[in-house]
Amino acid sequence: MEFLVLGSLETREAGEPVRVRGRRQQKLLALLLLNANRVVPVDVLVDELWEDPPPSARPQVHNAIRDLRRILSAAEDTSLVTMDVGYRLMVPDDAVDAHRFAKRVRAAKTAEREGRLTESVRILQSAVDLWRGDAFAGIPCPAVASAAVKLNEQRLTALEDLMALRLRNGETSSLVGELHALLAEYPLRDSLRGSLMLALFRSGRQADALAVYDVGRRFLAEELGLEPSQHLRSLHAEILADSPAAHGPGAAGLAVSPERTQREERPAHRLAAPASGRCGNYVNYLPHDLTDFTGRADELDSLLDAAGQEHGESPLMIAVDGMGGVGKTTLAVHVAHRVTTRYPDGQYFIGLHGFSAHRPPLPPEQALATLLQASGVPPEEIPGSLEERSALWRSRLAGERCLVVLDDAADTAQVTPLLPGTGGALVLVTSRRKLTALDGALPLWLDVLPHEDAVSLFVRIAGKQRAAREPEQVDRAVELCGRLPLAIRIAATRLCGRPAWAIADLVDRLASTPQRTRCLQTADRDLMSMLRTSYQHLNPSQRWFSRLISRHPSPSYDVDHAAAVTGLPVGDVERHFDVLIDNNLIREDTPARFSFHNLIRDCTLDLPVEEPEPSSPAVPDGQLAAAATA
């Protein structure tokens, strides 16, 4: 059986297509192929197949495995094996086109080193011809998307190498058209621009070659504020001087930048599977970045500045906290993608499920098992105890420039065993709690979006033309969403799905508390249920206090009013407020003056009724208004 991933995912048996039905089975097959001949834990599959796994996730995975095994049963050389912790897809290397691609790239480099340029060109061309489009096209899955980025980069690198080899092999004018097309698609690639300059120059078109350089120089200056690389500047000087070094095949190496040469010396990786041994240069498990990322300019600048600091002998840790739905994960992933080049030895991401509606927080032992396997440790070599796993993880990251994103942490105790032990690593932690006990971490509190950014996010999703017809309703919609990014995203997406609605129709639904709850709920996302999980870490007396104080008719309140409403001593009220602030369930607008976010208030009012504090009298509803005006 043959598996094609260099394009849309396809399966073939004896040249005939084998249909894998259903998006979930396709994602499952893609995940197993990413780790071909290696065990993939069930927990990893669950996390990748669902953004918020349902209680039935594991049985659904088992059912999908059964169906997939039935599809693969016709192949004699392929098997899907059940292991203690997960599943292993056993396939020959040549059965996956990505493996054939990597093998041919290596063979082409060998032929090049041995001076067989014509054969090297032929082999590398056959490698490039395996591609049918973007890798894993149409498979929406974080790990698959990350692997696809790596594979697509390998394809582009192979194309660059192929152009440079054909130049060295004596081709000139025949390359110009292909290089023009590639450069139009990838204008920032130095190697392509250098190859085009050489191809034009060797075709007797010196002026055109210099013009290609000038276009690139202006593009870099206008778009990025940068100058061309030293490599391109040197090539430009050679062509301008009509130097013999720029003529003839012997100079063709000028088309390949020094950075490319260093990269070629590294071994090619197989799909997204980590290299064995220590953490290699090819581990990237970051989820995809959002194309419509909006706002957060100040926070982004702060994080990027912090990420660029010298680490010293300790890892750099940044703890991002904020209420549910405020965009902590989105910001952390966006930053991580911006700084990957600073941390080339591995980029890791793991969801800790600290505030998940359908599963308990991930134990640090299990999180370490996932991270260790991601770094290349076989499952059978992972030690049993938390201390041993933590020590092995620290040893694998020692001396490496790695980035680790620990998402949705429950508390400091869950995070501490997952931290690297030495400098060179960047750790981004997100949590709904303030992780004040995480020693050495730089804290960043994430607030809701400013009004202008909230409007921009709504407009990017709902569409400019639609928003332009009702600008005042857009303003009302984002304010009724509390300028909470997730609420805005759900509301604007719902509007997109209802073309008959005006924005005013959406606003009418958002203005009513019961309808707002329904409007901010989709088939796979329920904002109120997600916010409600923030209360699962509070004890009954704290939940009782929160529910009672949320019924206060005033938009904000101080300690004395809260004490009057609840009948609690001032000291107890202050401690309750401290807990709610630490869990980002309440805001302190000015010193000792507190308020609820409107959606948190909706959620709190919907909490199950619990008995009041044993030492405190129940307060009749009628006293709430009196306390508000006291």
C-alpha positions as CSV (number, residue, x, y, z in Angstrom):
1,M,0.0,0.0,0.0
2,E,1.2,3.5,-0.9
3,F,0.6,6.7,1.2
4,L,0.8,10.1,-0.5
5,V,1.1,13.1,1.8
6,L,2.9,15.5,-0.5
7,G,-0.3,17.1,-1.5
8,S,-3.8,16.0,-0.4
9,L,-3.7,12.8,1.6
10,E,-4.2,9.8,-0.6
11,T,-3.9,6.0,-0.1
12,R,-3.4,3.6,-3.0
13,E,-3.2,-0.1,-3.4
14,A,-1.7,-1.6,-6.5
15,G,-2.0,1.9,-8.1
16,E,-5.8,2.1,-7.4
17,P,-7.1,4.7,-4.9
18,V,-8.3,3.4,-1.5
19,R,-10.8,5.8,0.0
20,V,-10.5,6.8,3.6
21,R,-13.9,8.1,4.5
22,G,-14.5,10.8,7.1
23,R,-12.4,13.8,8.2
24,R,-11.6,12.2,11.6
25,Q,-10.2,9.0,10.0
26,Q,-8.2,11.1,7.6
27,K,-6.7,13.1,10.5
28,L,-6.1,9.9,12.4
29,L,-4.2,8.3,9.4
30,A,-2.2,11.5,9.0
31,L,-1.2,11.5,12.7
32,L,-0.1,7.8,12.5
33,L,1.9,8.5,9.3
34,L,3.7,11.4,11.0
35,N,4.9,8.8,13.5
36,A,5.2,5.8,11.2
37,N,6.6,2.8,12.9
38,R,6.5,4.6,16.3
39,V,3.9,4.3,19.0
40,V,1.4,7.2,19.2
41,P,-0.3,7.4,22.7
42,V,-4.1,7.5,22.7
43,D,-3.9,10.7,24.7
44,V,-1.9,12.4,21.9
45,L,-4.5,11.3,19.4
46,V,-7.3,12.6,21.5
47,D,-5.7,16.0,22.0
48,E,-5.0,16.3,18.2
49,L,-8.4,15.1,17.0
50,W,-10.5,17.4,19.3
51,E,-9.9,21.0,20.5
52,D,-12.1,20.2,23.6
53,P,-12.4,16.4,23.8
54,P,-15.8,15.0,24.7
55,P,-16.1,12.3,27.4
56,S,-16.5,9.7,24.6
57,A,-13.2,10.7,22.9
58,R,-11.3,7.5,23.7
59,P,-14.1,5.1,22.5
60,Q,-14.4,7.2,19.4
61,V,-10.6,6.8,18.8
62,H,-10.9,3.1,19.2
63,N,-13.8,2.9,16.8
64,A,-11.9,5.0,14.2
65,I,-8.8,2.7,14.6
66,R,-11.0,-0.3,14.0
67,D,-12.4,1.2,10.8
68,L,-9.0,2.3,9.7
69,R,-7.6,-1.1,10.3
70,R,-10.3,-2.6,8.1
71,I,-9.3,-0.3,5.3
72,L,-5.6,-1.2,5.6
73,S,-6.2,-4.9,5.9
74,A,-5.8,-5.5,2.1
75,A,-2.1,-4.5,2.3
76,E,0.3,-7.2,3.2
77,D,3.2,-4.8,4.1
78,T,1.1,-2.5,6.3
79,S,-0.4,-3.1,9.7
80,L,-1.9,-1.1,12.5
81,V,-0.7,-2.5,15.8
82,T,-2.3,-2.0,19.2
83,M,0.3,-1.2,21.9
84,D,0.0,-0.7,25.7
85,V,-0.3,3.1,25.5
86,G,-1.5,3.6,21.9
87,Y,-1.1,2.5,18.3
88,R,1.7,1.9,15.9
89,L,1.3,2.1,12.1
90,M,3.9,-0.3,10.6
91,V,4.8,0.7,7.0
92,P,7.9,0.3,4.8
93,D,9.7,3.6,4.3
94,D,9.2,3.5,0.6
95,A,5.4,3.3,1.1
96,V,5.3,7.0,2.1
97,D,6.1,9.5,-0.6
98,A,7.6,11.9,1.9
99,H,10.2,9.3,2.8
100,R,10.9,8.7,-0.9
101,F,11.3,12.4,-1.3
102,A,13.8,12.6,1.6
103,K,15.7,9.6,0.3
104,R,16.0,11.1,-3.2
105,V,17.2,14.4,-1.8
106,R,20.0,12.6,0.1
107,A,20.9,10.6,-3.0
108,A,21.1,13.9,-5.0
109,K,23.4,15.4,-2.5
110,T,25.7,12.3,-2.6
111,A,25.9,12.5,-6.4
112,E,26.6,16.2,-6.1
113,R,29.5,15.7,-3.7
114,E,30.9,13.0,-6.0
115,G,30.9,15.4,-8.9
116,R,28.0,13.7,-10.8
117,L,26.1,16.9,-11.4
118,T,23.9,15.6,-14.3
119,E,22.8,12.6,-12.2
120,S,22.3,14.8,-9.2
121,V,19.9,17.1,-11.2
122,R,18.0,14.1,-12.5
123,I,17.5,12.6,-9.0
124,L,16.6,15.9,-7.4
125,Q,14.1,16.6,-10.2
126,S,12.5,13.3,-9.6
127,A,12.2,14.2,-5.9
128,V,10.5,17.5,-6.6
129,D,8.2,15.8,-9.1
130,L,6.7,13.7,-6.2
131,W,4.9,16.8,-5.0
132,R,1.2,17.4,-6.0
133,G,0.5,20.5,-3.8
134,D,1.0,21.6,-0.2
135,A,1.7,18.8,2.1
136,F,-1.3,17.2,3.9
137,A,-3.6,19.7,2.2
138,G,-7.0,19.9,3.8
139,I,-6.1,18.1,7.1
140,P,-7.0,20.6,9.9
141,C,-4.9,19.3,12.8
142,P,-2.2,21.2,14.8
143,A,0.5,18.5,14.6
144,V,-0.2,17.8,10.9
145,A,-0.2,21.5,10.1
146,S,3.2,21.9,11.9
147,A,4.6,18.9,9.9
148,A,3.2,20.3,6.7
149,V,5.1,23.6,7.2
150,K,8.3,21.6,7.7
151,L,7.7,19.5,4.6
152,N,6.7,22.5,2.4
153,E,10.0,24.2,3.5
154,Q,11.9,21.1,2.5
155,R,10.2,21.2,-1.0
156,L,11.2,24.8,-1.4
157,T,14.8,24.1,-0.3
158,A,14.9,21.3,-2.8
159,L,13.7,23.6,-5.6
160,E,16.4,26.1,-4.7
161,D,19.0,23.4,-4.8
162,L,17.7,22.2,-8.1
163,M,17.9,25.6,-9.7
164,A,21.5,26.1,-8.4
165,L,22.5,22.7,-9.6
166,R,21.1,23.3,-13.1
167,L,23.1,26.5,-13.2
168,R,26.2,24.7,-12.2
169,N,25.5,22.1,-14.9
170,G,25.5,24.8,-17.6
171,E,21.8,25.8,-18.0
172,T,21.1,29.5,-18.2
173,S,18.3,31.0,-20.3
174,S,16.1,27.9,-20.0
175,L,16.0,28.6,-16.2
176,V,14.9,32.3,-16.4
177,G,11.2,31.7,-16.8
178,E,11.0,29.1,-14.0
179,L,13.0,31.3,-11.6
180,H,10.9,34.3,-12.4
181,A,7.8,32.3,-11.4
182,L,9.3,31.0,-8.2
183,L,10.6,34.4,-7.2
184,A,7.2,36.0,-7.7
185,E,5.8,33.4,-5.3
186,Y,8.7,33.6,-2.8
187,P,10.2,37.1,-3.0
188,L,12.2,36.8,0.2
189,R,14.3,33.8,-0.9
190,D,17.9,34.9,-1.4
191,S,18.9,31.7,-3.2
192,L,16.2,32.1,-5.8
193,R,17.0,35.8,-6.4
194,G,20.7,34.9,-6.7
195,S,20.1,32.1,-9.1
196,L,17.9,34.3,-11.3
197,M,20.6,37.0,-11.3
198,L,23.2,34.5,-12.4
199,A,20.9,32.9,-15.1
200,L,20.2,36.4,-16.6
201,F,23.9,37.5,-16.4
202,R,25.1,34.3,-18.1
203,S,22.5,34.7,-20.8
204,G,24.0,38.1,-21.7
205,R,21.4,40.1,-19.8
206,Q,23.6,42.0,-17.3
207,A,21.2,45.0,-16.9
208,D,18.2,42.6,-16.2
209,A,20.3,40.8,-13.6
210,L,21.1,44.1,-11.8
211,A,17.4,45.1,-12.1
212,V,16.4,41.9,-10.3
213,Y,18.7,42.8,-7.4
214,D,17.3,46.4,-7.3
215,V,13.7,45.2,-7.2
216,G,14.6,42.9,-4.3
217,R,16.5,45.7,-2.5
218,R,13.5,48.0,-2.7
219,F,11.1,45.3,-1.7
220,L,13.1,44.5,1.5
221,A,13.5,48.2,2.4
222,E,9.7,48.9,1.9
223,E,8.3,45.8,3.5
224,L,10.8,44.9,6.2
225,G,13.2,47.9,6.5
226,L,16.1,45.6,5.7
227,E,19.1,45.6,3.4
228,P,19.9,42.7,1.1
229,S,22.1,40.0,2.6
230,Q,25.9,40.0,2.3
231,H,25.5,37.0,-0.1
232,L,23.4,39.0,-2.5
233,R,25.5,42.2,-2.2
234,S,28.6,40.2,-3.1
235,L,26.9,38.7,-6.1
236,H,25.6,42.1,-7.2
237,A,29.2,43.5,-7.0
238,E,30.5,40.6,-9.1
239,I,27.9,41.1,-11.8
240,L,28.3,44.9,-11.7
241,A,32.0,44.5,-12.3
242,D,31.5,41.9,-15.0
243,S,33.8,39.7,-12.9
244,P,35.0,36.4,-14.3
245,A,33.9,34.9,-10.9
246,A,30.3,35.5,-12.0
247,H,30.7,33.8,-15.4
248,G,30.8,30.0,-15.9
249,P,29.7,27.1,-13.7
250,G,32.5,27.5,-11.3
251,A,30.9,30.6,-9.7
252,A,27.4,29.1,-9.5
253,G,27.9,28.4,-5.8
254,L,27.4,32.1,-5.3
255,A,23.7,31.4,-5.7
256,V,23.6,29.4,-2.5
257,S,23.8,31.4,0.7
258,P,26.1,30.3,3.6
259,E,23.1,29.6,5.7
260,R,21.8,27.2,3.1
261,T,25.2,25.4,3.1
262,Q,25.1,24.9,6.8
263,R,21.5,23.7,6.6
264,E,22.4,21.1,3.9
265,E,24.9,19.5,6.2
266,R,22.2,18.6,8.7
267,P,20.4,15.2,8.2
268,A,17.0,15.3,6.7
269,H,14.2,14.5,9.1
270,R,11.4,12.0,8.5
271,L,8.0,13.8,8.4
272,A,7.6,15.4,11.8
273,A,9.0,12.5,13.8
274,P,11.8,13.7,16.2
275,A,15.3,12.6,15.6
276,S,16.6,10.0,18.0
277,G,19.1,10.9,20.7
278,R,19.1,14.4,22.0
279,C,16.5,17.0,20.9
280,G,17.3,17.7,17.2
281,N,16.7,20.7,15.0
282,Y,13.5,19.3,13.5
283,V,11.1,19.1,16.4
284,N,8.2,21.5,16.0
285,Y,4.8,20.7,17.6
286,L,3.4,24.3,17.6
287,P,-0.2,24.6,16.6
288,H,-0.9,26.7,13.5
289,D,-0.9,30.4,13.9
290,L,-4.1,32.4,13.2
291,T,-4.1,34.3,9.9
292,D,-6.6,36.8,11.4
293,F,-4.6,37.5,14.6
294,T,-5.7,41.0,15.6
295,G,-4.4,43.6,18.1
296,R,-2.2,42.9,21.2
297,A,0.5,45.2,19.9
298,D,1.8,46.2,23.3
299,E,1.6,42.7,24.7
300,L,3.3,41.3,21.6
301,D,6.1,43.9,21.9
302,S,6.6,43.0,25.6
303,L,6.8,39.3,24.9
304,L,9.1,39.6,21.9
305,D,11.4,41.9,23.8
306,A,11.5,39.4,26.7
307,A,12.1,36.5,24.4
308,G,15.1,38.3,22.9
309,Q,16.8,38.7,26.3
310,E,20.0,36.9,27.2
311,H,19.0,33.9,29.3
312,G,22.0,33.5,31.5
313,E,22.1,30.1,33.3
314,S,18.4,29.8,33.8
315,P,15.5,29.3,31.4
316,L,13.5,32.3,30.5
317,M,9.9,31.8,31.7
318,I,6.9,34.0,30.9
319,A,3.5,33.3,32.5
320,V,0.5,34.7,30.7
321,D,-2.7,34.8,32.7
322,G,-6.2,36.1,32.0
323,M,-9.9,35.1,32.1
324,G,-11.1,32.3,29.9
325,G,-11.5,33.2,26.2
326,V,-9.3,36.3,26.4
327,G,-6.7,34.8,23.9
328,K,-3.8,33.6,26.0
329,T,-3.2,30.5,23.9
330,T,-3.6,32.5,20.7
331,L,-1.0,35.1,21.8
332,A,1.5,32.5,23.1
333,V,1.3,30.5,19.8
334,H,1.6,33.7,17.8
335,V,4.7,34.7,19.7
336,A,6.2,31.2,19.5
337,H,5.9,31.3,15.7
338,R,7.6,34.7,15.7
339,V,10.7,33.5,17.6
340,T,11.2,29.9,16.3
341,T,14.4,30.9,14.6
342,R,15.9,32.0,17.9
343,Y,15.1,28.5,19.3
344,P,16.2,26.1,16.5
345,D,16.7,23.0,18.6
346,G,13.0,22.3,19.1
347,Q,9.6,23.9,19.6
348,Y,7.2,22.0,21.9
349,F,3.5,22.6,22.8
350,I,1.4,20.6,25.2
351,G,-2.1,21.3,26.5
352,L,-2.3,20.8,30.3
353,H,-6.1,20.9,30.4
354,G,-6.1,22.9,33.6
355,F,-9.6,24.2,32.9
356,S,-11.2,21.7,30.6
357,A,-14.9,20.9,30.8
358,H,-14.5,17.2,29.8
359,R,-11.3,16.0,31.4
360,P,-9.2,16.6,34.6
361,P,-5.9,18.5,34.5
362,L,-3.2,16.5,32.8
363,P,-0.9,14.9,35.5
364,P,2.7,16.1,35.2
365,E,3.8,12.5,34.8
366,Q,1.6,12.1,31.7
367,A,2.7,15.4,30.3
368,L,6.3,14.5,30.7
369,A,5.8,11.2,29.0
370,T,4.3,13.0,26.0
371,L,7.1,15.6,25.9
372,L,9.8,12.9,26.3
373,Q,8.4,10.9,23.4
374,A,8.1,14.1,21.3
375,S,11.8,14.7,21.9
376,G,12.6,11.2,20.6
377,V,12.6,8.9,23.7
378,P,11.0,5.6,22.8
379,P,8.0,4.8,25.1
380,E,9.7,1.8,26.5
381,E,12.6,3.9,27.7
382,I,10.5,6.5,29.6
383,P,11.0,6.0,33.4
384,G,8.1,5.4,35.7
385,S,8.4,8.0,38.5
386,L,7.7,11.8,38.2
387,E,11.1,12.6,39.5
388,E,12.9,10.4,37.0
389,R,10.9,11.7,34.0
390,S,11.5,15.3,35.1
391,A,15.2,14.7,35.4
392,L,15.4,13.0,32.0
393,W,13.4,15.9,30.4
394,R,15.8,18.4,31.9
395,S,18.8,16.5,30.7
396,R,17.5,16.3,27.1
397,L,17.0,20.1,27.0
398,A,20.3,20.9,28.7
399,G,22.4,23.1,26.4
400,E,19.6,23.3,23.7
401,R,17.9,26.4,22.5
402,C,14.4,25.1,22.8
403,L,10.9,26.7,23.1
404,V,8.3,25.1,25.3
405,V,4.7,26.2,25.4
406,L,2.8,24.9,28.4
407,D,-0.8,25.8,27.7
408,D,-3.8,26.0,30.1
409,A,-1.9,25.2,33.3
410,A,-4.0,24.5,36.4
411,D,-1.4,25.6,38.9
412,T,2.3,25.9,39.6
413,A,2.6,22.3,40.9
414,Q,1.5,21.1,37.4
415,V,4.1,23.3,35.7
416,T,7.2,23.0,37.8
417,P,8.2,19.4,36.8
418,L,8.0,20.4,33.1
419,L,10.5,23.2,33.3
420,P,14.0,23.0,31.7
421,G,16.9,23.3,34.1
422,T,19.4,25.4,32.3
423,G,19.6,28.5,30.2
424,G,18.9,28.6,26.5
425,A,15.2,27.6,26.7
426,L,12.1,29.8,26.5
427,V,9.0,28.7,28.4
428,L,5.6,30.3,27.7
429,V,3.0,29.3,30.3
430,T,-0.7,30.2,29.9
431,S,-3.2,29.9,32.7
432,R,-6.5,31.3,33.9
433,R,-4.8,31.6,37.3
434,K,-2.0,34.0,38.3
435,L,1.0,31.7,38.8
436,T,2.6,33.9,41.5
437,A,4.4,30.9,43.0
438,L,6.3,30.2,39.7
439,D,9.6,31.6,40.8
440,G,11.5,33.6,38.2
441,A,8.7,33.8,35.7
442,L,7.8,37.2,34.1
443,P,4.1,37.7,34.6
444,L,1.8,39.2,31.9
445,W,-1.9,39.8,32.6
446,L,-4.0,39.7,29.5
447,D,-7.1,42.0,29.5
448,V,-10.0,42.0,27.1
449,L,-9.3,43.8,23.8
450,P,-9.4,47.6,23.5
451,H,-12.6,48.7,21.6
452,E,-10.8,49.5,18.3
453,D,-9.1,46.1,18.3
454,A,-12.3,44.3,19.2
455,V,-14.0,46.0,16.3
456,S,-11.2,45.1,14.0
457,L,-11.4,41.4,14.9
458,F,-15.2,41.4,14.4
459,V,-14.8,43.1,11.0
460,R,-12.1,40.7,9.8
461,I,-14.4,37.7,10.5
462,A,-17.8,39.2,9.6
463,G,-16.6,41.1,6.5
464,K,-15.8,44.7,5.8
465,Q,-18.8,45.4,3.6
466,R,-21.3,44.0,6.0
467,A,-19.7,45.9,8.9
468,A,-19.6,49.2,7.0
469,R,-23.4,49.2,6.6
470,E,-23.9,49.1,10.4
471,P,-20.9,50.5,12.2
472,E,-22.9,51.5,15.4
473,Q,-24.2,48.0,15.6
474,V,-20.7,46.6,15.3
475,D,-19.7,48.8,18.3
476,R,-22.7,47.4,20.3
477,A,-22.0,43.8,19.4
478,V,-18.4,43.9,20.6
479,E,-19.3,45.6,23.8
480,L,-22.1,43.1,24.5
481,C,-19.4,40.4,23.9
482,G,-17.4,42.2,26.6
483,R,-14.6,42.7,24.1
484,L,-13.7,39.1,24.8
485,P,-11.9,37.7,21.7
486,L,-13.5,34.2,21.9
487,A,-17.0,35.7,22.3
488,I,-16.4,38.1,19.4
489,R,-15.1,35.3,17.2
490,I,-18.1,33.0,18.0
491,A,-20.6,35.9,17.5
492,A,-19.0,37.1,14.2
493,T,-18.8,33.5,12.9
494,R,-22.4,33.0,13.7
495,L,-23.3,36.1,11.8
496,C,-21.3,34.8,8.8
497,G,-23.5,31.7,8.8
498,R,-26.7,33.7,8.8
499,P,-26.6,35.9,5.6
500,A,-30.2,37.0,6.1
501,W,-29.3,38.6,9.5
502,A,-28.4,42.3,9.8
503,I,-25.9,43.0,12.5
504,A,-28.7,44.5,14.5
505,D,-30.4,41.1,14.6
506,L,-27.2,39.7,16.2
507,V,-27.2,42.6,18.7
508,D,-30.8,41.9,19.7
509,R,-29.8,38.4,20.6
510,L,-26.7,39.4,22.4
511,A,-28.6,42.0,24.4
512,S,-30.8,39.4,26.1
513,T,-29.0,37.2,28.7
514,P,-30.7,33.9,27.8
515,Q,-30.3,34.5,24.0
516,R,-26.7,35.7,24.5
517,T,-25.9,32.4,26.1
518,R,-27.4,30.5,23.1
519,C,-25.8,32.9,20.6
520,L,-22.3,32.3,22.0
521,Q,-22.6,28.5,21.6
522,T,-21.8,26.5,18.6
523,A,-21.7,22.8,17.8
524,D,-18.1,22.5,19.2
525,R,-17.7,25.5,21.4
526,D,-19.8,26.7,24.3
527,L,-18.5,29.9,25.8
528,M,-20.5,29.7,29.0
529,S,-19.5,26.1,29.7
530,M,-15.9,27.1,29.1
531,L,-16.1,30.0,31.5
532,R,-17.9,27.9,34.1
533,T,-14.9,25.6,34.3
534,S,-13.0,28.5,36.0
535,Y,-15.1,27.8,39.1
536,Q,-14.1,24.1,39.4
537,H,-11.0,25.0,41.4
538,L,-12.9,27.1,44.0
539,N,-14.2,25.6,47.2
540,P,-18.0,25.7,48.0
541,S,-17.7,28.8,50.2
542,Q,-15.8,30.7,47.4
543,R,-18.4,29.7,44.8
544,W,-21.2,30.8,47.2
545,F,-19.6,34.2,47.7
546,S,-19.1,34.7,44.0
547,R,-22.6,33.8,43.1
548,L,-24.1,36.0,45.8
549,I,-22.0,39.0,45.1
550,S,-22.7,38.7,41.3
551,R,-26.4,39.4,42.1
552,H,-25.4,42.8,43.4
553,P,-27.3,45.3,41.3
554,S,-24.4,47.8,41.2
555,P,-21.9,47.4,38.4
556,S,-19.0,47.6,41.0
557,Y,-18.6,47.2,44.7
558,D,-16.2,47.6,47.5
559,V,-15.3,45.4,50.5
560,D,-17.8,47.1,52.9
561,H,-20.7,46.7,50.5
562,A,-19.8,43.0,49.8
563,A,-19.6,42.4,53.6
564,A,-23.1,43.9,54.0
565,V,-24.4,41.8,51.1
566,T,-22.9,38.5,52.4
567,G,-22.9,39.0,56.1
568,L,-19.3,38.1,56.2
569,P,-16.5,39.8,58.2
570,V,-14.5,42.3,56.2
571,G,-11.3,40.1,56.5
572,D,-13.2,37.1,55.0
573,V,-14.5,39.2,52.2
574,E,-11.0,40.4,51.4
575,R,-9.7,36.9,51.2
576,H,-12.6,35.8,48.9
577,F,-11.8,38.8,46.6
578,D,-8.1,37.8,46.6
579,V,-9.0,34.3,45.4
580,L,-11.3,35.6,42.7
581,I,-8.7,38.0,41.5
582,D,-6.0,35.3,41.5
583,N,-8.4,33.1,39.3
584,N,-9.2,36.1,37.0
585,L,-12.9,35.8,37.9
586,I,-13.2,39.4,39.0
587,R,-11.5,42.7,38.2
588,E,-10.1,45.3,40.5
589,D,-10.8,48.5,38.6
590,T,-9.3,50.8,41.3
591,P,-7.8,49.8,44.7
592,A,-10.4,47.8,46.7
593,R,-13.1,48.5,44.0
594,F,-14.3,45.3,42.1
595,S,-16.5,44.4,39.2
596,F,-17.4,41.3,37.1
597,H,-16.9,41.0,33.4
598,N,-20.4,40.9,32.0
599,L,-20.1,37.3,30.7
600,I,-18.5,36.1,33.9
601,R,-21.5,37.6,35.7
602,D,-23.9,35.7,33.4
603,C,-21.9,32.6,34.1
604,T,-21.8,33.1,37.9
605,L,-25.6,33.7,38.0
606,D,-26.1,30.4,36.3
607,L,-24.0,28.4,38.9
608,P,-25.9,25.7,40.8
609,V,-27.3,27.1,44.1
610,E,-25.2,26.0,47.0
611,E,-25.6,26.3,50.8
612,P,-24.3,29.6,52.2
613,E,-21.3,29.7,54.5
614,P,-22.1,27.8,57.7
615,S,-21.0,30.8,59.9
616,S,-22.8,33.3,57.8
617,P,-26.5,34.1,57.6
618,A,-28.4,33.8,54.3
619,V,-29.2,37.2,52.9
620,P,-32.6,37.7,51.4
621,D,-32.7,39.1,47.9
622,G,-34.5,42.2,49.1
623,Q,-31.4,43.2,51.1
624,L,-29.2,43.3,48.0
625,A,-30.7,46.6,46.7
626,A,-30.5,48.1,50.2
627,A,-26.9,47.1,50.5
628,A,-26.2,48.6,47.1
629,T,-27.4,52.0,48.2
630,A,-26.0,51.9,51.8
